[in-house]
């Protein structure tokens, strides 16, 4: 793709211009712009990566402090100890888990006997 | 029931660290429903599709073409710009009112947040690590397993991906680029192995 087109597409993905503006700048139809968006491989900017990481930070706080402490009653049929225990029983019935090998080949993770969690 | 929409990279990344079958086994026993658009499903290699798609709690859905085309245009008019495959993740979320949109893709995470804000949805964009943390919080996966998976994902997915991107940006000559990527990967993975082994030793 030409550098000028790429720049317009990047601006579009970054929310700096609208589809209409992109179409006018490149002198093509909005349908053409939509077709280009469909297949464009956009690489996020550093600022966008930082913004996306802040979502993960926010999620960590959410999961740690809100999901199962304050808002648990908002989760219909929430997954907690009951289901975990059922899972545990199901797995224990199978007596033995397959030995998982770390795909890196550094260290194999041998299953550990169950206590309260699902180990591998 | 908690409803998740998965991007193709979620099962695929879990498969890269040999954990897909284990996670599917855990999920098979809890009250989750996982949705994926067929557009994303067919992005995955066949062996990953087989491991992922053959469970009752998974729904793979082919989008209605007209509805999907309209939805894509609509979100783009609102400034949510995604390519065709990534738009399918949001389309599925919109269709089933998912609680969580899970993707490792930065673009999808950011667009999901925009979509949730603009459409006033009660949903949350999750990275694959958030999903694993969620399982841990639900006492389905122990901390040590979460740490192992996070390390493996960084090593087997993020690190090679980062080096390939650097190589593609910096070196135009194909042969030189491939040689640089190969060497940098080996070097970075070697360094990472030292850190990883120290972390694992501390974990016991």
Interface residues (C-beta under 8 A of the other chain):
Chain A: X12 X13 X15 X18 X19 X34 X37 X38 X39 X40 X41 X42 X43 X44 X48 X49 X51 X52 X55 X56 X59 X60 X62 X63 X64 X67 X68 X75 X76 X77 X78 X79 X80 X81 X83 X84 X86 X87 X90 X91 X100 X101 X102 X103 X104 X106 X107 X109 X116 X117 X118 X119 X120
Chain B: X1 X2 X16 X17 X18 X19 X22 X25 X26 X29 X30 X31 X32 X72 X73 X76 X77 X79 X81 X82 X83 X84 X106 X107 X109 X110 X113 X124 X125 X126 X127 X129 X130 X133 X134 X137 X138 X139 X140 X141 X142 X144 X145 X148 X152 X155 X156 X165 X193 X196 X197 X200
